């Protein structure tokens, strides 16, 4: 943790001027809180007094210099000096970028540098500062927790600023930040909740209500283990979902967030459920189906739950129909199988595929089994790129519902020319206990098929199949290397397993690709489990970019810093047109100002044709679609990792983000939010938003091909 530069300017700093009584008091609280925060941090870090620290001369700063320092993750005192100088540069845009950069470093000690920006004359900077302060505190982890005093020293100035802030956008940003601070005690959560409820009572605009709803949603989701929300907070949330005569301007997003919070709090009442199930907004109605789940609707009447789900099953929106099916199964409803059977013929393909999956527990229904058999045997369209899905989903469900019939249907899938059908066959083979088929599929020519087979084979055969895992650890795909290495962990066949594991690890180290991190970690785990010393501890990894100026990536290699002024100007307000083969196209607005490094990497890859011919390999209805992997899986992407650029744009429907497997581990795989996903906010980078063609996004199926991505700069 880097420590703030504490000087006499900070300690005992006098109050500045006199204002109106309440505003003066709030400003004094702000300044006292800044002093307290600095003192707390310095005591924790052992850096008091600061006279022992040599100041770093602040270089002349430009916006590009600030962005580049952030991109390197500011590993040096000079980089921090660049960013700090940006805040004091006198240029509003540079100051805003610098404030955001300090927050993204996620170093709690830098909160002291951010607090003064809450008093900036520019509301955009004040809002950015509120968000950056909350982001900086994310550096506090379970391994390095804060003290209660340190958390209070962050909460107090934010709450004080909220009381005097004149701009709705800034108030909204503060409310959201208050909801996501890493509180330690129930008393701290209660204080934050009380502040948000008071702000909700004063809210005069949709923007204010949205900020309060964001704050309460985050607080309930993140802090419910410390403290359940109080009655005043629940009443305010219910008022947001079911507005009265004086609350007409609530807004759909406010209702969604408030309902999400009530679901997290398990505080769904009959009144809330009835109103939400008939809301004009389909996303509210979708959440209403989730609200009918057993763990959420504890206070709703059985009749209200039944009515809401019955309404949801025939809703005009497929996202509502699908969620209703999911909740019927969660409730073990007597109509769950009948509903899934009827929905297997739904006009929307995603609802139909989900319904087929939901028939897996319906082995007692002769009609359900017959429908699955019919779908499995109808392979007339299975060879087409968009024709294999029904049969694949039906096969896995049939294997669970009627194992003997699933087993009989398996051979036509294990020998299919469509690799996705062979991958689903591996899942079905595990359900029917067909070890022989799994062993054959574990040697398949496609690494994704092998991965699925190895994962299932290990469940059935354990270390009896170690020879297969040892052979597969020598394959090329990161996903199969990882799966095989994990299967070899704790093997009793140490002498046979260690040489291929070490050879694979040495090869991955020599290749120097960031995105083999998960495969290398799995190998190291397997070697450690049998008492072998991983080669990575004996050989320092040296990637292709080692020795160049840049930032340490998540696995210790170095990625070059490729932000430059020419590209930033060229891509100042770009769009991207994504064409999906056989489906259509959708257009994105790229957020260069919010996520410059991400947009530049995405644009360069797209212009080089990197994405052409790749697929959307992951489709999770009512969540996201994910694609852009050369290996059509989670573990194969662009060679070097991208840093996170989390910001203020939320993960709403149509937002486009970067998939990661940990901090700063993006490998150019992208995802599109199919619905609002507030739990992804401030965790995953958003670098674009669908401008038009969201209906095309909704049609994307697993395996659909990205024909091209064209960048439009004019």
C-alpha positions as CSV (number, residue, x, y, z in Angstrom):
1,X,0.0,0.0,0.0
2,X,1.5,3.4,-1.0
3,X,1.1,6.0,1.7
4,X,-0.1,9.6,1.3
5,X,2.2,12.6,1.5
6,X,1.2,13.9,4.9
7,X,2.5,17.4,5.6
8,X,1.6,20.4,7.8
9,X,-0.7,21.4,5.0
10,X,-2.9,18.4,5.8
11,X,-2.5,18.0,9.6
12,X,-4.5,20.6,11.5
13,X,-5.4,22.4,8.3
14,X,-7.6,25.5,9.2
15,X,-11.1,25.7,7.8
16,X,-11.4,27.9,4.8
17,X,-13.8,30.9,5.0
18,X,-17.4,31.1,6.3
19,X,-20.6,30.2,4.6
20,X,-24.2,29.4,5.5
21,X,-24.4,27.7,8.9
22,X,-25.4,24.2,7.7
23,X,-23.1,24.3,4.7
24,X,-20.2,25.5,6.8
25,X,-20.7,22.7,9.2
26,X,-20.8,20.1,6.4
27,X,-17.7,21.6,4.8
28,X,-15.9,21.5,8.2
29,X,-16.9,17.9,8.5
30,X,-15.4,17.2,5.1
31,X,-12.1,18.8,6.0
32,X,-11.9,17.1,9.4
33,X,-12.6,13.8,7.7
34,X,-9.8,14.4,5.2
35,X,-7.4,15.0,8.1
36,X,-8.7,12.0,10.0
37,X,-8.4,9.8,6.9
38,X,-4.8,10.9,6.4
39,X,-3.9,10.2,10.0
40,X,-5.6,6.8,10.1
41,X,-3.8,5.7,6.9
42,X,-0.5,6.9,8.1
43,X,-0.8,5.1,11.4
44,X,-1.7,1.9,9.5
45,X,1.1,2.3,7.0
46,X,3.7,3.6,9.5
47,X,4.4,6.6,7.4
48,X,3.9,9.3,10.0
49,X,5.4,11.9,10.0
50,X,5.8,12.5,6.2
51,X,8.9,14.7,6.5
52,X,10.9,11.5,6.3
53,X,9.6,11.0,2.7
54,X,11.3,12.7,-0.1
55,X,8.8,14.4,-2.4
56,X,8.7,13.4,-6.0
57,X,8.9,16.3,-8.4
58,X,5.6,16.6,-10.4
59,X,6.3,16.4,-14.1
60,X,4.5,18.5,-16.6
61,X,1.3,16.6,-17.2
62,X,-0.9,15.9,-20.3
63,X,-4.1,13.9,-20.6
64,X,-2.1,11.2,-22.5
65,X,0.5,11.1,-19.7
66,X,-2.2,10.5,-17.1
67,X,-3.8,7.8,-19.2
68,X,-0.4,6.1,-19.8
69,X,0.4,6.2,-16.1
70,X,-2.9,4.7,-15.3
71,X,-2.4,2.0,-18.0
72,X,0.9,1.0,-16.3
73,X,-1.1,0.8,-13.0
74,X,1.2,3.6,-11.7
75,X,4.0,1.3,-10.3
76,X,6.3,4.1,-9.6
77,X,6.3,7.3,-7.5
78,X,6.7,9.3,-10.8
79,X,3.6,7.8,-12.3
80,X,1.6,8.7,-9.1
81,X,3.0,12.2,-9.4
82,X,1.8,12.5,-13.0
83,X,-1.7,11.5,-12.0
84,X,-1.8,13.8,-8.9
85,X,-0.5,16.6,-11.1
86,X,-3.4,15.9,-13.5
87,X,-5.9,16.6,-10.7
88,X,-4.2,20.0,-10.1
89,X,-3.6,20.8,-13.8
90,X,-6.2,23.5,-14.1
91,X,-7.7,21.6,-17.1
92,X,-11.1,20.2,-16.2
93,X,-11.0,17.2,-18.5
94,X,-7.5,16.3,-17.4
95,X,-8.5,16.6,-13.8
96,X,-11.5,14.4,-14.3
97,X,-9.4,11.7,-16.0
98,X,-6.8,11.9,-13.2
99,X,-9.5,11.5,-10.5
100,X,-10.8,8.5,-12.3
101,X,-7.3,7.1,-12.7
102,X,-6.5,7.3,-9.0
103,X,-9.7,5.4,-8.2
104,X,-9.0,2.7,-10.7
105,X,-5.7,1.9,-9.0
106,X,-7.8,0.6,-6.1
107,X,-5.4,1.8,-3.5
108,X,-7.2,3.0,-0.3
109,X,-4.4,5.2,0.7
110,X,-5.1,7.4,-2.3
111,X,-8.6,8.3,-1.0
112,X,-6.8,11.3,0.7
113,X,-5.9,12.6,-2.8
114,X,-9.5,12.2,-4.0
115,X,-11.4,13.8,-1.1
116,X,-10.6,17.5,-2.1
117,X,-12.2,16.9,-5.5
118,X,-15.6,16.5,-3.8
119,X,-15.4,20.3,-3.5
120,X,-14.5,20.9,-7.1
121,X,-16.5,23.7,-8.8
122,X,-17.3,21.3,-11.7
123,X,-20.1,18.8,-10.9
124,X,-18.7,16.2,-13.3
125,X,-15.5,16.1,-11.3
126,X,-17.4,15.9,-8.0
127,X,-19.4,12.9,-9.3
128,X,-16.2,11.3,-10.6
129,X,-14.6,11.8,-7.3
130,X,-17.4,10.1,-5.4
131,X,-17.2,7.1,-7.7
132,X,-13.4,7.0,-7.5
133,X,-13.4,7.1,-3.7
134,X,-15.6,4.0,-3.6
135,X,-13.5,2.3,-6.2
136,X,-10.2,3.0,-4.3
137,X,-11.6,1.3,-1.3
138,X,-12.0,-1.9,-3.2
139,X,-8.3,-2.4,-2.6
140,X,-9.3,-3.4,0.9
141,X,-9.6,-7.2,0.9
142,X,-10.1,-10.0,3.3
143,X,-6.4,-10.5,3.3
144,X,-5.8,-6.8,3.9
145,X,-8.9,-5.5,5.7
146,X,-9.3,-1.9,6.8
147,X,-9.9,-0.8,10.3
148,X,-13.4,0.5,11.3
149,X,-12.0,3.9,11.7
150,X,-10.6,3.9,8.2
151,X,-14.0,3.0,6.7
152,X,-15.6,5.7,8.8
153,X,-13.1,8.2,7.5
154,X,-14.3,7.5,4.0
155,X,-18.0,7.3,4.8
156,X,-18.1,10.6,6.7
157,X,-17.0,13.0,4.0
158,X,-19.2,11.4,1.4
159,X,-22.3,11.6,3.7
160,X,-21.4,15.2,4.5
161,X,-21.1,16.2,0.9
162,X,-24.5,14.6,0.1
163,X,-26.2,16.9,2.6
164,X,-25.1,20.1,0.8
165,X,-24.7,18.9,-2.8
166,X,-26.9,20.9,-5.3
167,X,-26.5,18.7,-8.4
168,X,-28.7,15.6,-8.8
169,X,-26.0,13.7,-10.8
170,X,-23.5,14.2,-8.0
171,X,-26.0,13.2,-5.3
172,X,-26.7,10.1,-7.3
173,X,-23.1,9.2,-7.6
174,X,-22.5,9.7,-3.9
175,X,-25.5,7.5,-3.0
176,X,-24.3,4.7,-5.2
177,X,-20.8,5.0,-3.7
178,X,-22.2,4.9,-0.1
179,X,-24.0,1.7,-1.0
180,X,-20.9,-0.2,-2.1
181,X,-18.2,0.8,0.5
182,X,-16.7,-2.2,2.3
183,X,-18.3,-1.8,5.7
184,X,-17.1,-3.9,8.6
185,X,-19.8,-3.6,11.2
186,X,-23.6,-3.6,11.3
187,X,-23.6,-0.1,12.8
188,X,-21.7,1.2,9.7
189,X,-24.2,-0.5,7.4
190,X,-27.1,1.0,9.4
191,X,-25.6,4.5,9.1
192,X,-25.2,4.2,5.4
193,X,-28.7,2.9,5.0
194,X,-30.1,5.7,7.1
195,X,-28.2,8.2,5.0
196,X,-29.7,6.7,1.8
197,X,-33.2,6.6,3.2
198,X,-33.0,10.2,4.2
199,X,-31.8,11.1,0.7
200,X,-34.7,9.0,-0.8
201,X,-37.1,11.0,1.3
202,X,-35.7,14.3,-0.1
203,X,-35.5,12.9,-3.7
204,X,-37.2,15.3,-6.2
205,X,-35.9,13.9,-9.5
206,X,-35.7,10.5,-11.2
207,X,-31.9,11.0,-11.1
208,X,-32.0,11.3,-7.3
209,X,-34.2,8.2,-7.0
210,X,-32.0,6.3,-9.3
211,X,-28.9,7.1,-7.2
212,X,-30.7,6.0,-4.0
213,X,-32.0,2.8,-5.6
214,X,-28.5,2.0,-6.8
215,X,-27.1,2.6,-3.4
216,X,-29.7,0.5,-1.6
217,X,-29.5,-2.3,-4.1
218,X,-25.7,-2.5,-3.7
219,X,-26.0,-2.2,0.1
220,X,-28.5,-5.0,0.5
221,X,-26.7,-7.3,-1.9
222,X,-23.3,-6.8,-0.5
223,X,-24.0,-6.2,3.2
224,X,-27.0,-8.4,4.0
225,X,-24.8,-10.9,5.9
226,X,-23.8,-8.0,8.3
227,X,-27.2,-6.5,8.7
228,X,-30.6,-7.1,7.1
229,X,-32.2,-3.9,5.8
230,X,-34.4,-2.0,8.2
231,X,-38.1,-1.3,7.9
232,X,-37.6,2.3,6.6
233,X,-35.4,1.1,3.8
234,X,-37.8,-1.7,2.9
235,X,-40.7,0.8,2.9
236,X,-38.8,3.1,0.6
237,X,-37.9,0.3,-1.8
238,X,-41.5,-0.8,-1.9
239,X,-42.6,2.7,-2.6
240,X,-40.2,2.8,-5.6
241,X,-41.6,-0.5,-7.0
242,X,-45.3,0.4,-6.3
243,X,-45.3,4.2,-6.7
244,X,-48.2,6.2,-5.2
245,X,-50.0,9.2,-6.7
246,X,-47.2,11.6,-5.9
247,X,-44.4,9.3,-7.2
248,X,-45.3,9.0,-10.9
249,X,-41.8,9.9,-12.1
250,X,-40.1,6.8,-10.7
251,X,-38.6,5.4,-13.8
252,X,-38.2,1.8,-15.0
253,X,-34.6,1.5,-13.9
254,X,-35.5,2.7,-10.4
255,X,-38.2,0.1,-10.2
256,X,-35.9,-2.7,-11.4
257,X,-33.2,-1.8,-8.9
258,X,-35.6,-1.5,-6.0
259,X,-37.2,-4.8,-6.9
260,X,-33.7,-6.4,-7.1
261,X,-33.0,-5.1,-3.6
262,X,-36.2,-6.5,-2.2
263,X,-35.4,-9.9,-3.8
264,X,-32.0,-9.9,-2.2
265,X,-33.6,-9.0,1.1
266,X,-36.2,-11.8,0.8
267,X,-38.8,-9.1,1.5
268,X,-41.3,-9.6,-1.4
269,X,-44.8,-8.9,-0.3
270,X,-48.1,-9.8,-2.0
271,X,-48.5,-6.1,-2.9
272,X,-45.1,-5.8,-4.5
273,X,-45.3,-9.1,-6.4
274,X,-48.7,-8.3,-7.8
275,X,-47.7,-4.9,-9.0
276,X,-44.3,-6.0,-10.4
277,X,-45.8,-9.0,-12.3
278,X,-48.1,-6.5,-14.2
279,X,-45.5,-3.7,-14.6
280,X,-45.3,-2.2,-18.1
281,X,-41.5,-2.8,-18.2
282,X,-40.6,-6.4,-19.2
283,X,-37.4,-6.3,-17.1
284,X,-39.4,-5.5,-14.0
285,X,-41.8,-8.4,-14.9
286,X,-38.8,-10.7,-15.3
287,X,-37.5,-9.7,-11.9
288,X,-41.0,-10.3,-10.5
289,X,-40.7,-13.9,-11.6
290,X,-37.5,-14.2,-9.6
291,X,-39.3,-12.5,-6.7
292,X,-41.7,-15.5,-6.7
293,X,-38.8,-17.9,-5.9
294,X,-39.1,-19.6,-2.5
295,X,-36.1,-17.8,-0.9
296,X,-37.5,-14.3,-1.9
297,X,-41.3,-14.4,-1.6
298,X,-41.4,-15.3,2.1
299,X,-44.0,-12.7,2.8
300,X,-46.2,-13.1,-0.3
301,X,-49.4,-15.2,-0.3
302,X,-49.4,-18.6,-2.1
303,X,-52.3,-17.2,-4.3
304,X,-50.2,-14.2,-5.3
305,X,-47.2,-16.3,-6.2
306,X,-49.4,-18.7,-8.3
307,X,-51.1,-15.8,-10.1
308,X,-47.8,-14.1,-10.8
309,X,-46.2,-17.3,-12.3
310,X,-49.3,-18.1,-14.3
311,X,-49.2,-14.6,-15.8
312,X,-45.5,-14.9,-16.5
313,X,-45.8,-18.2,-18.3
314,X,-47.9,-16.5,-21.0
315,X,-46.2,-13.1,-21.0
316,X,-45.5,-11.4,-24.3
317,X,-41.8,-11.1,-23.4
318,X,-39.6,-14.2,-23.7
319,X,-37.4,-13.1,-20.8
320,X,-40.4,-13.2,-18.5
321,X,-41.6,-16.6,-19.8
322,X,-38.2,-18.1,-19.4
323,X,-37.8,-16.8,-15.8
324,X,-41.2,-18.1,-14.9
325,X,-40.1,-21.6,-16.0
326,X,-37.0,-21.4,-13.9
327,X,-38.9,-20.4,-10.8
328,X,-41.5,-23.1,-11.3
329,X,-38.7,-25.6,-11.1
330,X,-37.1,-23.9,-8.1
331,X,-40.5,-24.1,-6.3
332,X,-40.8,-27.8,-7.2
333,X,-44.2,-26.8,-8.6
334,X,-46.6,-29.6,-9.6
335,X,-47.0,-27.8,-13.0
336,X,-43.3,-27.5,-13.6
337,X,-43.0,-30.4,-16.0
338,X,-46.2,-29.6,-17.9
339,X,-45.1,-26.0,-18.2
340,X,-41.7,-27.0,-19.5
341,X,-43.2,-29.5,-22.0
342,X,-45.5,-26.8,-23.4
343,X,-42.7,-24.3,-23.6
344,X,-40.4,-26.7,-25.5
345,X,-42.4,-25.6,-28.5
346,X,-42.2,-21.8,-27.7
347,X,-41.9,-19.4,-30.5
348,X,-38.6,-18.1,-29.0
349,X,-35.7,-20.5,-29.5
350,X,-34.1,-19.5,-26.1
351,X,-37.2,-20.3,-24.2
352,X,-37.6,-23.6,-26.1
353,X,-34.1,-24.7,-25.4
354,X,-34.4,-23.7,-21.7
355,X,-37.6,-25.6,-21.5
356,X,-35.9,-28.7,-22.9
357,X,-33.3,-28.4,-20.2
358,X,-36.0,-28.2,-17.6
359,X,-37.5,-31.5,-18.7
360,X,-34.4,-33.3,-17.2
361,X,-36.2,-34.1,-13.9
362,X,-39.4,-35.2,-15.7
363,X,-38.7,-38.9,-16.1
364,X,-42.0,-39.8,-14.5
365,X,-43.9,-38.0,-17.4
366,X,-44.3,-40.3,-20.4
367,X,-45.2,-37.3,-22.5
368,X,-42.0,-35.4,-21.5
369,X,-39.8,-38.4,-22.3
370,X,-41.5,-39.0,-25.6
371,X,-41.0,-35.3,-26.6
372,X,-37.3,-35.5,-25.7
373,X,-36.9,-38.7,-27.7
374,X,-38.6,-37.2,-30.7
375,X,-36.4,-34.1,-30.6
376,X,-33.2,-36.3,-30.1
377,X,-34.0,-38.5,-33.1
378,X,-34.8,-35.6,-35.4
379,X,-31.3,-34.7,-36.7
380,X,-32.5,-33.5,-40.1
381,X,-31.1,-30.0,-39.5
382,X,-28.4,-30.8,-37.0
383,X,-25.5,-30.3,-39.5
384,X,-26.5,-26.7,-40.1
385,X,-24.7,-24.1,-38.0
386,X,-28.0,-23.1,-36.3
387,X,-29.8,-26.4,-36.3
388,X,-28.1,-28.6,-33.7
389,X,-29.2,-26.9,-30.5
390,X,-32.5,-28.6,-29.9
391,X,-31.2,-32.1,-30.3
392,X,-28.1,-31.3,-28.1
393,X,-30.2,-29.9,-25.3
394,X,-32.8,-32.7,-25.6
395,X,-30.1,-35.4,-25.4
396,X,-28.7,-34.2,-22.1
397,X,-32.2,-33.9,-20.7
398,X,-33.2,-37.3,-21.9
399,X,-30.0,-38.9,-20.4
400,X,-31.2,-37.5,-17.0
401,X,-34.9,-38.3,-17.4
402,X,-34.6,-41.7,-18.9
403,X,-31.0,-43.0,-18.8
404,X,-31.6,-46.1,-20.9
405,X,-33.1,-44.1,-23.7
406,X,-30.5,-41.5,-23.5
407,X,-27.8,-44.2,-23.7
408,X,-29.4,-45.7,-26.8
409,X,-29.4,-42.3,-28.5
410,X,-25.8,-41.5,-27.6
411,X,-23.8,-43.1,-30.5
412,X,-25.3,-40.9,-33.2
413,X,-24.0,-37.9,-31.2
414,X,-20.5,-39.2,-30.2
415,X,-19.8,-39.7,-33.9
416,X,-21.3,-36.5,-35.2
417,X,-19.3,-34.2,-37.4
418,X,-20.5,-31.2,-35.4
419,X,-18.2,-30.8,-32.5
420,X,-20.8,-29.1,-30.3
421,X,-22.9,-32.2,-30.5
422,X,-20.0,-34.3,-29.4
423,X,-19.4,-31.9,-26.5
424,X,-23.0,-32.3,-25.4
425,X,-22.7,-36.0,-25.8
426,X,-19.9,-36.0,-23.2
427,X,-22.3,-34.4,-20.8
428,X,-25.0,-37.0,-21.6
429,X,-22.5,-39.8,-21.3
430,X,-21.6,-38.8,-17.8
431,X,-25.3,-38.9,-16.8
432,X,-25.8,-42.4,-18.1
433,X,-22.4,-43.6,-16.7
434,X,-20.9,-44.4,-20.1
435,X,-17.2,-44.4,-19.3
436,X,-16.2,-45.9,-22.7
437,X,-17.8,-43.0,-24.6
438,X,-16.1,-40.5,-22.3
439,X,-12.7,-42.1,-22.8
440,X,-13.2,-41.9,-26.6
441,X,-14.3,-38.3,-26.4
442,X,-11.4,-37.4,-24.2
443,X,-9.2,-38.1,-27.2
444,X,-11.4,-36.1,-29.6
445,X,-9.7,-33.8,-32.2
446,X,-11.5,-30.8,-30.7
447,X,-10.1,-29.5,-27.4
448,X,-13.6,-28.3,-26.2
449,X,-14.9,-31.8,-26.6
450,X,-11.9,-33.2,-24.7
451,X,-12.4,-30.7,-21.9
452,X,-16.0,-31.7,-21.4
453,X,-15.1,-35.4,-21.5
454,X,-12.2,-35.1,-19.1
455,X,-14.2,-33.1,-16.5
456,X,-17.0,-35.8,-16.6
457,X,-14.6,-38.7,-16.8
458,X,-12.8,-37.6,-13.7
459,X,-16.2,-37.7,-11.8
460,X,-16.8,-41.3,-12.9
461,X,-13.3,-42.8,-13.1
462,X,-11.2,-40.6,-10.8
463,X,-7.5,-41.5,-11.0
464,X,-8.2,-44.7,-12.9
465,X,-8.1,-42.6,-16.1
466,X,-4.9,-40.7,-15.2
467,X,-3.2,-42.0,-18.4
468,X,-5.8,-40.1,-20.4
469,X,-5.4,-36.9,-18.4
470,X,-1.6,-37.1,-18.7
471,X,-1.8,-37.4,-22.4
472,X,-4.3,-34.5,-22.7
473,X,-2.2,-32.2,-20.6
474,X,0.2,-32.1,-23.6
475,X,-2.5,-30.7,-26.0
476,X,-2.5,-27.1,-27.2
477,X,-5.8,-25.6,-25.8
478,X,-5.6,-23.9,-22.5
479,X,-9.0,-25.3,-21.5
480,X,-8.0,-29.0,-21.9
481,X,-4.6,-28.4,-20.3
482,X,-6.4,-26.9,-17.3
483,X,-9.0,-29.6,-17.0
484,X,-6.5,-32.4,-17.3
485,X,-4.1,-30.9,-14.8
486,X,-7.0,-30.4,-12.3
487,X,-7.9,-34.1,-12.8
488,X,-4.3,-35.1,-12.0
489,X,-4.3,-33.3,-8.7
490,X,-3.5,-35.6,-5.8
491,X,-2.8,-38.5,-8.2
492,X,-1.3,-41.6,-6.7
493,X,0.5,-42.1,-10.0
494,X,3.1,-39.5,-9.3
495,X,5.9,-40.8,-11.5
496,X,3.6,-41.0,-14.6
497,X,2.0,-37.6,-14.0
498,X,4.9,-35.3,-13.1
499,X,6.9,-35.4,-16.4
500,X,4.0,-34.4,-18.7
501,X,2.8,-31.8,-16.2
502,X,6.3,-30.2,-16.0
503,X,6.8,-30.4,-19.8
504,X,3.4,-28.6,-20.4
505,X,4.3,-25.9,-17.8
506,X,7.7,-25.3,-19.3
507,X,6.1,-24.9,-22.8
508,X,3.5,-22.5,-21.5
509,X,6.2,-20.5,-19.7
510,X,8.3,-20.3,-22.8
511,X,5.4,-19.2,-24.9
512,X,4.9,-16.2,-22.5
513,X,1.2,-15.7,-23.1
514,X,-0.8,-14.1,-20.4
515,X,-3.9,-16.0,-21.1
516,X,-2.4,-19.3,-20.3
517,X,-2.5,-18.2,-16.6
518,X,-5.3,-20.5,-15.6
519,X,-3.7,-23.5,-17.3
520,X,-0.4,-22.8,-15.6
521,X,-2.1,-22.3,-12.2
522,X,-3.8,-25.7,-12.6
523,X,-0.5,-27.4,-13.4
524,X,1.2,-25.8,-10.5
525,X,-1.6,-27.0,-8.2
526,X,-1.3,-30.5,-9.5
527,X,2.5,-30.6,-9.1
528,X,2.2,-29.1,-5.6
529,X,-0.4,-31.7,-4.6
530,X,2.2,-34.5,-5.2
531,X,5.1,-32.7,-3.7
532,X,6.8,-31.7,-6.9
533,X,8.5,-28.3,-7.3
534,X,6.9,-26.4,-10.2
535,X,9.3,-25.3,-12.9
536,X,7.8,-21.8,-12.7
537,X,9.5,-21.5,-9.3
538,X,12.8,-22.4,-10.8
539,X,12.5,-20.6,-14.1
540,X,11.4,-17.0,-14.4
541,X,8.7,-16.5,-17.0
542,X,9.8,-14.2,-19.8
543,X,7.1,-13.3,-22.3
544,X,7.5,-11.6,-25.6
545,X,7.0,-8.2,-24.1
546,X,9.5,-8.7,-21.2
547,X,11.9,-5.9,-20.9
548,X,9.7,-3.3,-22.6
549,X,8.2,-0.3,-20.7
550,X,4.8,-1.4,-19.4
551,X,2.9,-2.7,-16.6
552,X,3.1,-6.0,-14.7
553,X,0.1,-8.2,-15.7
554,X,-1.8,-10.6,-13.5
555,X,0.7,-13.4,-14.1
556,X,3.9,-11.4,-13.8
557,X,4.6,-10.9,-17.5
558,X,4.7,-7.4,-19.0
559,X,2.3,-5.9,-21.5
560,X,3.4,-3.0,-23.6
561,X,1.7,0.4,-23.2
562,X,0.1,1.2,-26.6
563,X,-2.0,4.2,-25.8
564,X,-1.1,7.0,-28.2
565,X,-2.5,10.4,-29.1
566,X,-3.1,9.7,-32.8
567,X,-5.4,6.7,-32.1
568,X,-7.2,8.5,-29.3
569,X,-8.0,11.3,-31.7
570,X,-9.0,9.0,-34.5
571,X,-11.2,7.0,-32.1
572,X,-12.7,9.9,-30.2
573,X,-16.3,9.0,-31.0
574,X,-16.3,5.7,-32.9
575,X,-18.9,3.1,-33.6
576,X,-18.6,-0.6,-34.4
577,X,-20.8,-2.7,-36.7
578,X,-20.9,-6.4,-35.6
579,X,-22.2,-8.8,-38.3
580,X,-23.4,-12.2,-37.2
581,X,-23.5,-14.8,-40.0
582,X,-27.0,-15.8,-40.9
583,X,-28.5,-13.6,-38.3
584,X,-27.9,-9.9,-38.9
585,X,-25.9,-7.0,-37.6
586,X,-25.9,-4.7,-34.5
587,X,-24.2,-1.4,-34.0
588,X,-22.2,-0.3,-31.0
589,X,-21.2,3.1,-29.6
590,X,-17.7,2.8,-28.3
591,X,-16.8,4.7,-25.1
592,X,-13.3,5.9,-25.8
593,X,-13.6,8.6,-23.1
594,X,-14.5,6.1,-20.4
595,X,-12.4,3.1,-21.4
596,X,-9.7,4.3,-23.8
597,X,-7.2,1.4,-23.5
598,X,-10.0,-1.1,-24.0
599,X,-11.5,0.7,-27.0
600,X,-8.1,1.0,-28.6
601,X,-7.3,-2.7,-28.2
602,X,-10.8,-3.7,-29.4
603,X,-10.6,-1.4,-32.4
604,X,-7.1,-2.5,-33.4
605,X,-8.0,-6.2,-33.2
606,X,-11.3,-5.6,-35.1
607,X,-9.5,-3.7,-37.8
608,X,-6.9,-6.5,-38.1
609,X,-9.7,-9.0,-38.7
610,X,-9.0,-10.8,-35.4
611,X,-12.7,-11.4,-34.6
612,X,-13.7,-12.4,-38.1
613,X,-14.8,-16.1,-38.0
614,X,-14.8,-16.4,-34.2
615,X,-18.0,-17.2,-32.4
616,X,-20.2,-16.4,-29.5
617,X,-19.4,-19.6,-27.6
618,X,-21.4,-18.8,-24.4
619,X,-25.1,-17.9,-24.4
620,X,-26.8,-17.6,-21.0
621,X,-30.4,-16.5,-21.5
622,X,-31.5,-13.6,-19.2
623,X,-27.8,-12.9,-18.6
624,X,-25.1,-12.4,-21.3
625,X,-23.8,-13.6,-24.6
626,X,-20.0,-14.0,-24.7
627,X,-17.6,-14.4,-27.7
628,X,-14.4,-13.6,-29.4
629,X,-12.3,-16.6,-28.3
630,X,-10.1,-18.2,-31.0
631,X,-10.7,-21.5,-29.1
632,X,-14.4,-20.9,-28.6
633,X,-14.1,-21.2,-24.8
634,X,-13.4,-19.2,-21.7
635,X,-9.6,-19.9,-21.5
636,X,-8.3,-19.0,-25.0
637,X,-8.1,-15.3,-26.0
638,X,-5.7,-12.7,-27.2
639,X,-2.2,-13.3,-25.9
640,X,-1.7,-10.4,-23.5
641,X,-4.1,-9.3,-20.8
642,X,-5.9,-6.0,-20.7
643,X,-6.3,-3.9,-17.6
644,X,-9.7,-3.3,-16.2
645,X,-11.3,0.1,-16.8
646,X,-14.4,0.0,-14.6
647,X,-16.3,3.2,-14.6
648,X,-19.7,4.8,-14.1
649,X,-21.6,3.3,-17.1
650,X,-23.8,0.6,-15.7
651,X,-24.3,-3.0,-17.0
652,X,-27.7,-2.3,-18.4
653,X,-29.3,-4.3,-21.3
654,X,-27.1,-3.8,-24.3
655,X,-23.9,-2.8,-22.5
656,X,-20.8,-4.5,-23.9
657,X,-18.0,-5.6,-21.5
658,X,-14.8,-7.4,-21.4
659,X,-14.8,-10.9,-19.9
660,X,-12.2,-11.6,-17.2
661,X,-11.2,-14.3,-14.9
662,X,-9.8,-12.1,-12.2
663,X,-8.4,-8.6,-11.8
664,X,-6.8,-7.2,-15.0
665,X,-7.2,-10.5,-16.9
666,X,-9.2,-9.5,-20.0
667,X,-8.1,-11.2,-23.1
668,X,-10.3,-9.4,-25.7
669,X,-13.3,-11.7,-25.2
670,X,-16.4,-9.6,-25.2
671,X,-19.9,-10.0,-23.7
672,X,-23.2,-8.2,-24.2
673,X,-25.7,-7.8,-21.3
674,X,-29.0,-9.3,-22.3
675,X,-30.7,-7.7,-19.2
676,X,-29.7,-5.2,-16.6
677,X,-27.0,-6.9,-14.4
678,X,-26.2,-4.5,-11.5
679,X,-24.0,-7.1,-9.8
680,X,-21.5,-6.6,-12.6
681,X,-21.2,-2.8,-12.1
682,X,-17.8,-1.6,-11.0
683,X,-16.4,-5.1,-11.5
684,X,-16.3,-5.6,-15.3
685,X,-15.3,-3.0,-17.8
686,X,-18.0,-1.5,-20.0
687,X,-16.6,-0.1,-23.2
688,X,-19.6,0.1,-25.5
689,X,-23.4,0.1,-25.7
690,X,-25.7,-1.3,-28.4
691,X,-27.1,1.6,-30.4
692,X,-29.4,-0.4,-32.6
693,X,-29.9,-4.1,-33.4
694,X,-30.6,-5.4,-29.9
695,X,-33.1,-7.7,-31.5
696,X,-30.2,-9.3,-33.4
697,X,-28.3,-9.7,-30.1
698,X,-31.4,-11.5,-28.7
699,X,-31.3,-14.0,-31.5
700,X,-27.7,-15.1,-31.1
701,X,-27.2,-18.8,-30.4
702,X,-24.3,-20.7,-29.0
703,X,-21.7,-21.1,-31.8
704,X,-23.0,-18.3,-34.0
705,X,-20.2,-16.9,-36.1
706,X,-18.9,-13.3,-36.0
707,X,-18.7,-12.5,-39.7
708,X,-16.9,-9.2,-39.2
709,X,-16.6,-6.2,-36.9
710,X,-16.2,-3.0,-38.7
711,X,-14.9,0.2,-36.9
712,X,-16.6,3.4,-38.1
713,X,-14.7,6.6,-37.1
714,X,-16.6,9.3,-39.1
